[in-house]
Amino acid sequence: MNLKNQYLQTGTLYLTLLIAGTPAATAATLQSADVVVLIDESNSMSGEQRWIGNMIPQLDAILQSQGLTGQRFGLVGFGSGRPDLLGRSVPVGGANFGTSAEFASATNNLLVSGKFEDGYSAIDFALNNYTFREDAAVSFILVTDEDRDNGNFGLNFTNILAGLKRGTENTEDDILLNAIVNANFVNNAIGVNSEANAYIADGRGGYTTTQLPSLNGIVTSSFENTKPDYVDLALANGGAAWNLNQLRTGGLTTTSFTKAFIDANVRDIQQQQAPETKLPPVYNLRFTDIKAVEDDPEGDKFQLAFEVLNWSDKPAAGVRIALNEGTDFFPIIEERSSFAGAGIDFNGRPNGPDAEPLPGNLLLANSSRVVESTDTAIQWDASQFDFNTSVNGPIPNRDLLGAGPNNTPDACALVPGCQVIGHSNPFFGRPDIPDLETVDDGNNVLDGFVITVDDFNEGEVISFNWNLLDVNGNPIGTPDSGNEYGFGIANILRTPIGEDPDADFQIFEQNTGADTSKRLFAEDSYRVTEYSPVSYDTTLARAFSARNTVATRTINSRGGDEPIALFAAEIGTGITGAFLNPADNIFNSSINAKLLPKPTPPVEPEPVPEPSTMAMIGMTAIALLGYKRHG
């Protein structure tokens, strides 16, 4: 599975990576097929019953020659005149499914005693009584010489077609329907598929194909309601309709019919896909607390604490962040925003001594240390101490991509609070997390990474690349290799008080919009109302960093209810922007995030009085921000 150079955002769809996002759903080429034949058991169908018993082993042989092995074949009879005339399972090798040879033998047990045939009830019977493999293409072959006799008024074209959809929007996941019915087609065709390809006997036992202008008017005649009942159903499903009268002609025409039917089915089975693994809408990084720094005369210095969730394929023993070119996206007000310190808040959020863990989180202490802190890059050795087990080590991983294809239930099971909804079969459902606060309740989360940012004015943005590092200090993922849950970009925007950013705020082409959701900020931490008494400095120590946090643990944060500052953010997975300081690219990572063109400020209709230089730049930045959001 190669997901490189994609940015899939979370929050809008599951198959994206916004704040942690979710890589795209995975689909695998199938290696086998489950085929169910639904055949009319009225007294005119003995010839077709013999034909199907001979054809299925031929179909199986061709599938095996194309690399599809282990096919299973099932047989449903309907219209027999018995009490179960609406649909009955004819055992194949003593079960619902068997080999092609066992299928051929099972056709000897079909009946030809009925005259009331309801193909919709037969399809419904198969849908409810046959279980299909999640890694197999599924194909239904309906064979009947009459239209539908309605034996169940609860069934109709719409709900039968929906039942063949397998619970997904991708038509390649559908149960493919081929209908061999009493209908004649234009050009005396053997059959017509949903792409308007007509199969025509060539008079020598082979066939040719002709592309019809459309599917309109392809049926020249049919037995009563056969066209709306079965031809339209097969074509709407993406399958094909076949002329039973051509099959009954005999000789070379029957040979041509058999060859065309087998070739079309092999092609369609090869093109089917397994049900996608839909990955839950998790997040990788989230801000858990933001406080203003006390005694900062400019009022533009803040401490931001964030948590790290590890959904990659390796334990994370380090975290590295480095400013990228997105930091210069909006005009700089006097000084460029930069990192001004780093530290560890051992007891998690909020910053400082008045900390209480987020609801549901495990009792973990952040025993990490800062190993690098400059104005453009910070790196931590990451480790957590579990008070319940007395174990200290890297951030454990829960490998979402490792759930593999066709495995939505296992992917969902890795995420606390996740449940599969939308389909009775969880493999075709979608993962849902009703309460986003549960996502970080597992042991793959570690809170308390703190950065101090300075010169962060309203209308400015800080954008940094982030990487999780393995136990050897190497990146778990980059645009070149590794796991896409191991790296990404975070954009943090300081918004004017009283304004909320619209979702169309973007910096890089792969962005979808900054916001203030719970996927980005725990407990409304985007709204800063307190000053922190803790100085997260850049002290580097063997055991821990920011020693001042220990000395000031008895001092509570100061503040009230009025906002000091407001922030919005977007955190993406699987992308890396150009480093602001090229020397920070210590892993020689390639760049796969493209910066959008910078917005043009609106033209002022009249001159305004000259403000100070700093005020003028500030107004321009805020005007740009509003122009981007509302323009």
VOGU-3710 file (C-alpha; in Angstrom, 3 decimals, decimal comma):
1> mnlknqylqt> 0,000/0,000/0,000  1,530/3,278/-1,107  -0,102/6,419/0,240  2,783/8,790/-0,418  2,202/12,325/-1,617  -1,363/12,319/-0,396  -2,872/14,446/2,302  -6,138/13,072/3,527  -7,942/15,212/6,013  -10,035/14,148/8,945
11> gtlyltllia> -13,146/15,835/10,131  -14,696/16,123/6,676  -14,223/12,480/5,694  -12,705/9,568/7,490  -10,318/8,915/4,737  -8,233/11,939/5,442  -5,734/13,325/7,824  -6,650/16,623/9,421  -5,684/16,585/12,958  -4,284/13,315/12,899
21> gtpaataatl> -6,218/12,407/10,134  -6,796/9,078/8,640  -5,022/7,689/5,611  -7,175/6,655/2,720  -9,294/3,570/2,862  -7,392/0,577/1,598  -8,679/-1,704/-1,153  -6,980/-4,866/-2,350  -7,264/-6,747/-5,640  -9,190/-9,911/-4,935
31> qsadvvvlid> -7,742/-13,377/-5,326  -10,914/-15,489/-5,325  -14,630/-15,392/-6,092  -17,947/-16,456/-4,561  -20,452/-17,177/-7,354  -24,136/-17,929/-6,725  -26,389/-19,135/-9,527  -30,110/-18,368/-9,083  -32,003/-20,468/-11,596  -35,651/-20,881/-12,560
41> esnsmsgeqr> -37,076/-24,353/-11,717  -40,118/-24,182/-13,985  -40,818/-26,911/-16,545  -39,199/-25,045/-19,467  -35,724/-24,710/-17,928  -34,124/-28,157/-18,178  -31,788/-27,121/-21,006  -30,483/-24,083/-19,141  -29,964/-26,176/-16,022  -27,756/-28,596/-17,991
51> wignmipqld> -25,893/-25,685/-19,549  -25,141/-24,012/-16,223  -23,768/-27,293/-14,858  -21,345/-27,484/-17,777  -20,481/-23,781/-17,887  -19,459/-23,236/-14,246  -16,452/-25,643/-14,358  -15,275/-23,820/-17,501  -15,633/-20,456/-15,753  -13,680/-21,765/-12,767
61> ailqsqgltg> -10,869/-23,063/-15,005  -10,463/-19,679/-16,686  -10,494/-17,856/-13,335  -7,779/-20,174/-12,027  -5,673/-19,587/-15,141  -5,895/-15,861/-14,341  -4,646/-16,342/-10,757  -8,001/-16,458/-8,923  -8,096/-19,669/-6,890  -10,331/-21,258/-4,286
71> qrfglvgfgs> -13,602/-20,219/-5,914  -16,832/-21,194/-4,155  -20,062/-21,849/-6,030  -23,604/-21,805/-4,660  -26,924/-22,796/-6,189  -30,377/-21,312/-5,493  -33,489/-22,665/-7,170  -36,776/-20,778/-7,382  -40,257/-21,332/-8,811  -40,256/-25,100/-8,260
81> grpdllgrsv> -43,886/-25,439/-7,145  -42,750/-26,535/-3,673  -43,615/-24,557/-0,523  -40,189/-22,898/-0,814  -40,772/-21,858/-4,441  -39,602/-18,270/-3,717  -36,093/-19,509/-3,106  -34,322/-22,589/-1,818  -30,717/-23,593/-1,325  -29,633/-26,553/-3,419
91> pvgganfgts> -26,694/-28,103/-1,499  -23,329/-28,049/-3,258  -21,054/-30,678/-1,791  -23,338/-30,857/1,249  -23,219/-27,091/2,023  -24,262/-23,754/0,586  -20,946/-23,481/-1,259  -18,752/-26,046/-2,938  -16,283/-26,534/-5,765  -17,174/-26,186/-9,416
101> aefasatnnl> -17,206/-29,974/-9,792  -19,570/-30,289/-6,831  -21,716/-27,559/-8,370  -22,009/-29,498/-11,624  -23,266/-32,513/-9,678  -25,669/-30,363/-7,634  -27,484/-29,171/-10,774  -28,855/-32,713/-11,104  -30,986/-31,945/-8,027  -32,733/-28,972/-9,606
111> lvsgkfedgy> -36,455/-29,335/-10,316  -38,563/-28,483/-13,373  -41,993/-28,646/-11,756  -43,033/-25,024/-11,220  -44,589/-22,111/-13,031  -44,497/-19,189/-10,530  -41,044/-17,561/-10,666  -39,995/-14,561/-8,569  -36,364/-13,671/-9,282  -36,415/-10,822/-6,757
121> saidfalnny> -37,332/-13,248/-3,985  -34,513/-15,531/-5,134  -32,005/-12,669/-4,916  -33,359/-11,702/-1,506  -33,070/-15,336/-0,361  -29,396/-15,472/-1,411  -28,608/-12,160/0,270  -30,065/-13,377/3,550  -28,934/-17,010/3,559  -25,462/-16,989/2,008
131> tfredaavsf> -22,377/-15,567/3,736  -19,679/-14,185/1,468  -15,983/-13,895/2,099  -14,703/-10,373/2,671  -11,691/-10,958/0,411  -13,639/-12,471/-2,492  -15,451/-10,995/-5,462  -19,151/-11,868/-5,317  -21,193/-12,587/-8,418  -24,852/-13,553/-8,902
141> ilvtdedrdn> -26,027/-15,260/-12,117  -29,819/-15,114/-12,551  -31,301/-17,460/-15,177  -35,026/-17,357/-16,029  -37,222/-17,347/-19,157  -40,065/-15,239/-17,733  -40,530/-11,906/-16,045  -41,059/-11,582/-12,313  -44,082/-13,179/-10,657  -44,408/-11,094/-7,499
151> gnfglnftni> -44,419/-13,374/-4,476  -43,273/-10,715/-1,998  -44,693/-7,201/-2,327  -42,087/-5,935/0,114  -39,422/-6,365/-2,565  -38,925/-3,948/-5,420  -36,337/-2,726/-7,898  -34,948/-0,116/-5,479  -34,388/-2,277/-2,417  -33,071/-5,255/-4,406
161> laglkrgten> -30,550/-2,982/-6,130  -29,564/-1,538/-2,731  -29,096/-5,046/-1,369  -26,555/-5,768/-4,087  -24,478/-2,714/-3,086  -22,741/-4,448/-0,133  -23,069/-1,287/1,954  -20,467/0,811/0,126  -20,497/3,713/-2,296  -17,777/2,154/-4,461
171> teddillnai> -19,445/0,274/-7,318  -16,433/-2,037/-7,501  -17,586/-3,506/-4,181  -21,040/-4,444/-5,482  -22,355/-7,969/-5,864  -22,223/-8,249/-9,632  -25,468/-9,376/-11,291  -25,609/-11,100/-14,671  -29,160/-11,773/-15,867  -29,720/-14,443/-18,552
181> vnanfvnnai> -33,293/-13,656/-19,537  -35,894/-13,777/-22,289  -34,962/-10,504/-24,014  -33,689/-9,652/-27,505  -31,152/-6,877/-28,075  -30,144/-4,586/-30,923  -27,724/-6,039/-33,490  -28,992/-9,492/-32,473  -26,515/-9,285/-29,602  -25,779/-12,167/-27,251
191> gvnseanayi> -25,709/-9,703/-24,395  -25,070/-6,092/-23,401  -23,161/-4,840/-20,355  -23,568/-1,663/-18,324  -20,906/0,094/-20,399  -23,080/-0,377/-23,544  -20,757/-3,014/-24,982  -22,705/-5,484/-27,121  -21,429/-9,063/-27,536  -22,259/-10,464/-30,981
201> adgrggyttt> -21,793/-14,043/-32,241  -19,382/-14,192/-35,193  -20,840/-17,384/-36,751  -17,686/-19,364/-36,005  -18,123/-20,069/-32,300  -16,480/-16,795/-31,238  -17,795/-13,292/-30,759  -17,102/-9,636/-31,397  -17,885/-6,588/-29,303  -19,505/-3,370/-30,463
211> qlpslngivt> -19,781/-0,130/-28,513  -23,387/1,033/-28,639  -24,176/4,779/-28,548  -26,010/4,328/-25,232  -28,169/1,905/-23,274  -31,339/3,576/-24,540  -33,423/1,310/-26,765  -31,101/-1,697/-26,559  -34,002/-4,123/-25,919  -35,955/-4,834/-29,087
221> ssfentkpdy> -38,404/-7,242/-27,441  -38,798/-9,206/-24,217  -41,196/-11,464/-22,370  -43,717/-9,086/-20,800  -41,955/-7,116/-17,979  -38,553/-8,800/-18,308  -36,844/-5,552/-19,316  -37,845/-3,427/-16,267  -37,665/-6,408/-13,916  -34,293/-7,886/-14,821
231> vdlalangga> -32,495/-6,188/-17,731  -32,636/-2,743/-16,127  -31,652/-4,208/-12,734  -28,533/-5,918/-14,082  -27,414/-2,833/-16,004  -28,089/-0,486/-13,069  -26,003/-2,816/-10,902  -23,027/-2,587/-13,265  -23,446/-6,118/-14,595  -24,827/-7,399/-17,888
241> awnlnqlrtg> -28,035/-8,761/-19,438  -27,884/-11,790/-21,735  -30,277/-13,144/-24,368  -31,584/-16,540/-23,273  -32,961/-17,109/-26,782  -29,449/-16,959/-28,232  -28,338/-19,563/-25,679  -31,211/-21,806/-26,797  -30,298/-21,514/-30,477  -27,731/-24,266/-30,159
251> gltttsftka> -24,679/-25,034/-32,260  -22,038/-22,371/-32,796  -24,298/-19,634/-31,420  -24,473/-21,393/-28,052  -20,684/-21,823/-28,175  -20,309/-18,094/-28,838  -22,726/-17,297/-26,013  -20,790/-19,458/-23,535  -17,431/-17,985/-24,493  -18,655/-14,376/-24,328
261> fidanvrdiq> -20,440/-14,977/-21,029  -17,368/-16,558/-19,406  -14,960/-13,887/-20,696  -17,199/-11,047/-19,500  -17,599/-12,604/-16,053  -13,859/-13,228/-15,676  -13,129/-9,614/-16,578  -15,726/-8,243/-14,178  -14,628/-10,505/-11,320  -11,024/-9,422/-11,824
271> qqqapetklp> -12,077/-5,786/-11,632  -14,006/-6,148/-8,392  -12,401/-4,882/-5,222  -12,479/-5,985/-1,625  -14,479/-3,848/0,798  -12,354/-0,897/1,863  -10,817/-0,601/5,286  -12,239/2,658/6,589  -9,910/4,126/9,185  -11,331/5,967/12,217
281> pvynlrftdi> -11,142/9,800/12,346  -8,368/10,019/14,939  -5,868/12,786/15,648  -2,064/12,634/16,030  -1,328/15,920/17,816  -3,684/18,043/19,904  -3,217/21,159/21,991  -4,242/20,512/25,567  -3,432/23,890/27,102  -2,305/27,368/26,048
291> kaveddpegd> -1,376/30,128/28,485  0,033/33,608/28,106  3,456/34,231/29,643  3,440/36,520/32,685  5,233/39,856/32,673  5,651/39,905/28,886  5,433/43,614/27,969  4,417/42,980/24,347  1,716/40,450/25,246  2,744/38,184/22,388
301> kfqlafevln> 4,458/35,318/24,231  2,625/32,062/24,898  3,172/28,547/26,180  1,484/25,772/24,240  1,233/22,225/25,567  0,287/19,398/23,230  -0,266/15,674/23,372  1,128/13,125/20,926  -0,788/10,054/19,812  1,130/7,296/18,092
311> wsdkpaagvr> -0,902/5,521/15,387  2,200/4,422/13,472  3,876/1,041/13,214  6,680/1,700/15,741  6,997/2,961/19,325  7,887/6,665/19,399  10,992/7,492/21,446  11,297/11,058/20,208  9,382/14,076/18,896  10,870/16,744/16,657
321> ialnegtdff> 9,317/19,961/15,354  10,828/22,582/13,010  9,388/25,776/11,561  8,539/25,720/7,859  7,852/28,376/5,225  4,187/28,578/6,201  5,278/30,765/9,147  5,869/33,571/6,630  2,528/33,130/4,864  1,002/36,283/6,378
331> piieerssfa> 2,920/39,564/6,768  5,288/39,634/9,740  4,477/42,203/12,401  7,824/43,672/13,476  9,414/40,318/14,397  8,814/36,862/12,962  7,167/34,464/15,376  9,625/31,927/16,711  10,251/29,314/19,367  11,505/30,814/22,624
341> gagidfngrp> 11,844/27,745/24,813  10,826/24,153/25,341  10,052/21,922/28,244  8,092/19,068/29,711  5,010/19,388/31,891  5,244/16,131/33,813  1,638/15,995/34,951  0,089/16,900/31,611  -2,424/19,621/31,109  -3,011/22,310/32,003
351> ngpdaeplpg> 0,398/23,936/32,215  1,675/24,276/35,741  0,715/22,972/39,171  -3,069/23,190/38,831  -3,095/20,294/36,386  -5,824/17,745/36,068  -5,621/14,973/33,491  -8,092/14,871/30,656  -11,118/12,654/31,341  -10,422/8,984/30,715
361> nlllanssrv> -6,691/9,336/30,182  -4,368/6,777/31,719  -2,181/7,703/34,664  1,028/8,496/32,781  3,867/10,867/33,642  5,909/12,534/30,941  9,509/11,544/31,710  10,865/13,012/28,478  13,671/15,569/28,120  14,563/18,332/25,686
371> vestdtaiqw> 17,634/17,508/23,599  17,534/20,506/21,246  15,888/23,914/21,488  16,525/26,756/19,050  14,326/29,515/17,669  13,364/27,292/14,704  13,568/23,675/15,955  12,872/21,644/19,094  13,478/17,975/19,767  12,507/15,832/22,751
381> dasqfdfnts> 13,440/12,354/23,794  10,005/10,943/24,483  9,235/8,541/27,319  6,310/7,926/29,623  6,104/6,442/33,096  3,027/4,366/33,852  2,217/4,563/37,564  0,018/1,481/37,296  2,736/-0,771/35,890  5,868/1,166/36,983
391> vngpipnrdl> 7,123/0,854/33,419  9,035/3,670/31,724  9,490/3,638/27,971  8,641/5,163/24,580  5,117/6,036/23,494  3,516/2,725/22,477  2,000/2,506/19,036  -1,339/1,319/17,729  -0,761/0,501/14,076  -3,885/1,670/12,250
401> lgagpnntpd> -2,459/0,992/8,802  -1,488/-2,462/10,047  -5,157/-3,388/10,278  -4,759/-4,267/6,608  -7,262/-4,448/3,766  -10,859/-5,536/4,354  -10,586/-4,971/8,099  -12,580/-1,971/9,269  -13,572/-3,744/12,538  -9,938/-4,336/13,568
411> acalvpgcqv> -8,971/-0,760/12,720  -11,859/0,552/14,792  -10,946/-1,756/17,687  -7,572/0,017/17,984  -9,232/3,345/18,833  -10,885/3,872/22,238  -14,549/4,745/21,868  -14,787/3,690/18,223  -17,756/1,714/16,946  -18,695/0,475/13,473
421> ighsnpffgr> -22,076/1,680/12,241  -24,095/1,860/9,048  -24,186/-1,809/8,060  -25,137/-5,093/9,677  -21,821/-6,545/8,527  -19,073/-4,527/10,264  -16,646/-5,113/7,395  -18,866/-2,871/5,265  -19,747/-0,355/7,959  -17,977/2,863/8,850
431> pdipdletvd> -16,091/3,702/12,035  -17,629/6,347/14,252  -16,348/7,975/17,465  -19,312/9,609/19,237  -17,110/11,234/21,894  -13,779/12,517/20,569  -12,447/12,760/24,124  -12,111/8,983/24,133  -9,553/8,831/21,314  -6,581/9,480/23,636
441> dgnnvldgfv> -7,737/7,146/26,412  -5,321/4,399/25,382  -1,642/3,974/26,226  -0,433/5,324/22,862  -0,790/8,929/24,044  1,598/11,183/25,944  0,752/14,732/26,997  2,943/17,539/28,333  5,184/18,608/25,445  5,508/22,369/25,895
451> itvddfnege> 6,793/25,031/23,524  7,124/28,732/24,213  6,465/30,977/21,223  7,341/34,657/21,082  6,372/37,595/18,873  3,093/35,849/18,087  0,731/38,678/17,132  -2,861/38,644/15,962  -3,010/37,787/12,261  0,217/35,775/12,320
461> visfnwnlld> 0,669/32,045/11,903  3,268/29,556/13,081  3,662/26,498/10,893  5,962/23,614/11,771  6,827/20,183/10,457  6,589/17,412/13,042  8,149/13,969/13,187  7,881/11,029/15,532  11,210/9,266/16,001  11,825/5,581/16,624
471> vngnpigtpd> 14,016/4,124/19,369  17,097/4,646/17,175  16,344/8,334/16,677  15,225/7,906/13,067  11,962/9,311/11,707  9,102/6,814/11,717  7,897/8,357/8,492  8,831/10,964/5,878  7,452/11,734/2,389  10,100/9,336/1,090
481> sgneygfgia> 9,411/6,264/3,209  7,906/4,877/6,383  4,555/5,376/8,014  2,340/8,365/7,232  1,113/8,587/10,794  4,673/9,453/11,806  4,959/12,962/10,325  2,983/15,991/9,255  2,460/19,754/9,511  0,858/21,864/12,236
491> nilrtpiged> -0,483/25,359/11,479  -1,320/27,579/14,459  -3,097/30,854/13,804  -3,595/33,666/16,305  -6,977/35,117/15,466  -8,341/38,524/16,418  -10,467/38,363/19,557  -14,129/38,252/18,625  -13,556/36,570/15,260  -13,565/32,891/14,392
501> pdadfqifeq> -11,727/31,575/11,328  -13,751/30,055/8,543  -12,883/26,562/7,374  -11,451/27,849/4,076  -8,343/29,222/5,784  -5,425/27,464/4,076  -1,640/27,780/3,870  -0,628/24,693/1,910  -2,545/23,221/-1,009  -3,191/20,048/0,979
511> ntgadtskrl> -4,837/21,958/3,855  -8,586/22,082/4,257  -9,067/24,803/6,852  -8,186/25,776/10,407  -10,756/25,543/13,160  -11,159/25,171/16,920  -12,679/21,682/17,131  -12,052/19,123/19,851  -9,765/17,298/17,448  -7,427/20,271/17,692
521> faedsyrvte> -7,947/21,746/21,166  -8,892/19,876/24,335  -11,477/21,550/26,551  -11,604/24,812/24,555  -7,901/25,439/25,118  -7,860/27,604/21,976  -9,366/30,326/24,203  -6,562/31,684/26,400  -7,748/33,222/29,676  -4,800/32,630/32,054
531> yspvsydttl> -1,169/33,526/32,580  1,253/30,729/33,391  3,603/31,054/36,370  5,949/28,428/34,911  8,982/29,373/32,857  9,622/26,667/30,280  13,197/27,542/29,497  15,685/25,874/27,183  17,730/24,210/29,921  19,029/20,862/28,716
541> arafsarntv> 19,645/18,247/31,377  20,400/14,575/31,464  17,269/13,617/33,336  14,783/16,334/32,486  14,436/19,876/31,197  12,682/23,074/32,257  13,689/22,632/35,890  11,832/25,769/36,824  8,574/23,818/36,526  9,496/21,958/39,701
551> atrtinsrgg> 10,256/25,118/41,676  6,975/26,780/40,778  4,541/23,902/41,119  2,945/25,510/44,163  1,971/28,633/42,254  -1,358/28,529/40,446  -2,071/30,099/37,089  -3,506/33,598/37,186  -6,421/34,812/35,093  -10,153/35,040/34,681
561> depialfaae> -12,885/34,431/32,149  -12,058/37,129/29,608  -9,956/35,992/26,648  -6,359/37,128/26,490  -5,887/35,573/23,042  -7,637/33,241/20,623  -6,123/30,573/18,393  -7,159/28,224/15,595  -5,206/25,389/14,074  -4,923/22,650/11,528
571> igtgitgafl> -2,741/19,614/12,018  -2,101/17,348/9,071  -0,482/13,985/8,584  1,609/12,779/5,677  3,012/16,130/4,471  6,206/18,137/4,993  6,775/21,782/4,056  9,989/23,572/3,105  12,018/24,200/6,269  12,380/27,811/7,342
581> npadnifnss> 15,962/26,993/8,351  17,335/24,410/5,893  19,766/23,213/8,571  16,772/21,891/10,542  16,151/19,247/7,869  18,484/16,817/9,613  16,844/13,749/8,028  17,119/15,103/4,463  13,368/14,784/4,077  11,842/15,613/0,720
591> inakllpkpt> 9,131/18,282/0,559  5,650/17,319/-0,589  3,534/20,242/0,669  3,085/23,130/-1,733  2,515/26,608/-0,322  -0,489/28,455/-1,734  -0,022/31,870/-3,373  -0,042/34,550/-0,725  -3,322/36,513/-0,613  -3,457/40,049/-1,946
601> ppvepepvpe> -4,672/42,659/0,556  -7,843/44,532/-0,358  -7,312/47,944/-1,915  -8,251/50,835/0,377  -10,643/53,188/-1,476  -9,390/56,300/0,346  -6,137/57,265/2,023  -6,125/56,940/5,786  -4,144/58,858/8,400  -0,628/57,509/8,837
611> pstmamigmt> -0,419/55,142/11,789  2,751/53,946/13,405  4,766/51,380/11,468  3,874/48,503/13,812  0,168/49,381/13,833  0,138/49,673/10,037  1,661/46,219/9,569  -0,702/44,746/12,137  -3,756/46,169/10,379  -2,529/44,813/7,037
621> aiallgykrh> -2,088/41,294/8,449  -5,533/41,293/10,042  -7,074/42,665/6,842  -5,412/39,861/4,894  -6,731/37,310/7,325  -10,258/38,660/7,009  -9,913/38,823/3,223  -8,870/35,185/3,077  -11,676/34,078/5,325  -14,511/36,125/3,920
631> g> -13,460/36,834/0,366
//
